[in-house]
């Protein structure tokens, strides 16, 4: 498939609606897998990234519609491995048009009951993966997009917790707030190159990782946070990510899109 070149007559990059080259991090299961599936169903080719869950990632890859997809492993806490991931994705796909920064850690560390050493370790891990991994990969991929000359899209998966607080996961909430801020800075910096950077801030999502929390009284309380009386499906969030990565969504650059079923309203 020949990829669109820069439209030098109009002076703006031509960004394709389908057939794009997409890197999705943390795509072995849950929301990342749903995002990868949405792009594949759209006719795009997807690099499925995983950190440690190779078997799950292989299953995710096998479920993708179409062909030309690839499986890539990397530890995003390691800046060198992060740069290598960008190189490997670009080589396998022939370039990168869309980056979805989904990979994240979210280990409980309530401040009142967590020991100091464990507390410090939690903050190091969350910062290394959630914030620095996102920042480093965005930098590496943005340089590839600039060299391609056809524009691009970067969509960051943030969190409602960045605004309403995460009392048992404070490093998660703080790093997701930083990811939102990073996305807005990158949106301004990269817009002259036709690259639109956005973020989504989902609320609770029904994934395998948190399925145990959606049972019994805790599950009822979580669903009651939304006036719809439910939580999001991964496919709902993936649909929003797919739109933000579309040619029509360039004017959304810098936006942080709340996707929480009115469970938290910002002012």
Rosetta blueprint (number, residue, H / E / L):
1 X L
2 X L
3 X L
4 X L
5 X L
6 X L
7 X E
8 X L
9 X L
10 X L
11 X L
12 X E
13 X L
14 X L
15 X L
16 X L
17 X L
18 X L
19 X L
20 X L
21 X E
22 X E
23 X E
24 X E
25 X L
26 X L
27 X L
28 X L
29 X L
30 X H
31 X H
32 X H
33 X H
34 X H
35 X H
36 X H
37 X H
38 X H
39 X H
40 X H
41 X H
42 X L
43 X L
44 X L
45 X E
46 X E
47 X E
48 X E
49 X E
50 X E
51 X L
52 X L
53 X L
54 X H
55 X H
56 X H
57 X H
58 X H
59 X H
60 X H
61 X H
62 X H
63 X L
64 X L
65 X L
66 X L
67 X L
68 X L
69 X L
70 X E
71 X E
72 X E
73 X E
74 X L
75 X L
76 X L
77 X L
78 X L
79 X H
80 X H
81 X H
82 X H
83 X H
84 X H
85 X H
86 X H
87 X H
88 X H
89 X H
90 X H
91 X H
92 X H
93 X H
94 X L
95 X L
96 X L
97 X L
98 X E
99 X E
100 X E
101 X E
102 X L
103 X L
104 X L
105 X L
106 X L
107 X L
108 X L
109 X L
110 X L
111 X L
112 X L
113 X L
114 X L
115 X L
116 X H
117 X H
118 X H
119 X H
120 X H
121 X H
122 X H
123 X H
124 X H
125 X H
126 X H
127 X H
128 X H
129 X H
130 X H
131 X H
132 X H
133 X H
134 X H
135 X H
136 X H
137 X H
138 X H
139 X H
140 X H
141 X H
142 X H
143 X H
144 X H
145 X H
146 X H
147 X H
148 X H
149 X L
150 X L
151 X L
152 X E
153 X E
154 X E
155 X E
156 X E
157 X E
158 X L
159 X L
160 X L
161 X H
162 X H
163 X H
164 X H
165 X L
166 X L
167 X L
168 X L
169 X L
170 X H
171 X H
172 X H
173 X H
174 X H
175 X H
176 X H
177 X H
178 X H
179 X H
180 X H
181 X H
182 X H
183 X H
184 X H
185 X H
186 X H
187 X H
188 X H
189 X H
190 X H
191 X H
192 X H
193 X H
194 X L
195 X E
196 X E
197 X E
198 X E
199 X E
200 X E
201 X E
202 X E
203 X L
204 X L
205 X E
206 X E
207 X L
208 X H
209 X H
210 X H
211 X H
212 X H
213 X H
214 X H
215 X L
216 X H
217 X H
218 X H
219 X H
220 X H
221 X H
222 X H
223 X H
224 X H
225 X L
226 X L
227 X L
228 X L
229 X L
230 X L
231 X L
232 X E
233 X E
234 X H
235 X H
236 X H
237 X H
238 X H
239 X H
240 X H
241 X H
242 X H
243 X H
244 X H
245 X L
246 X L
247 X H
248 X H
249 X H
250 X H
251 X H
252 X H
253 X L
254 X L
255 X L
256 X E
257 X E
258 X E
259 X E
260 X L
261 X L
262 X L
263 X L
264 X L
265 X L
266 X L
267 X L
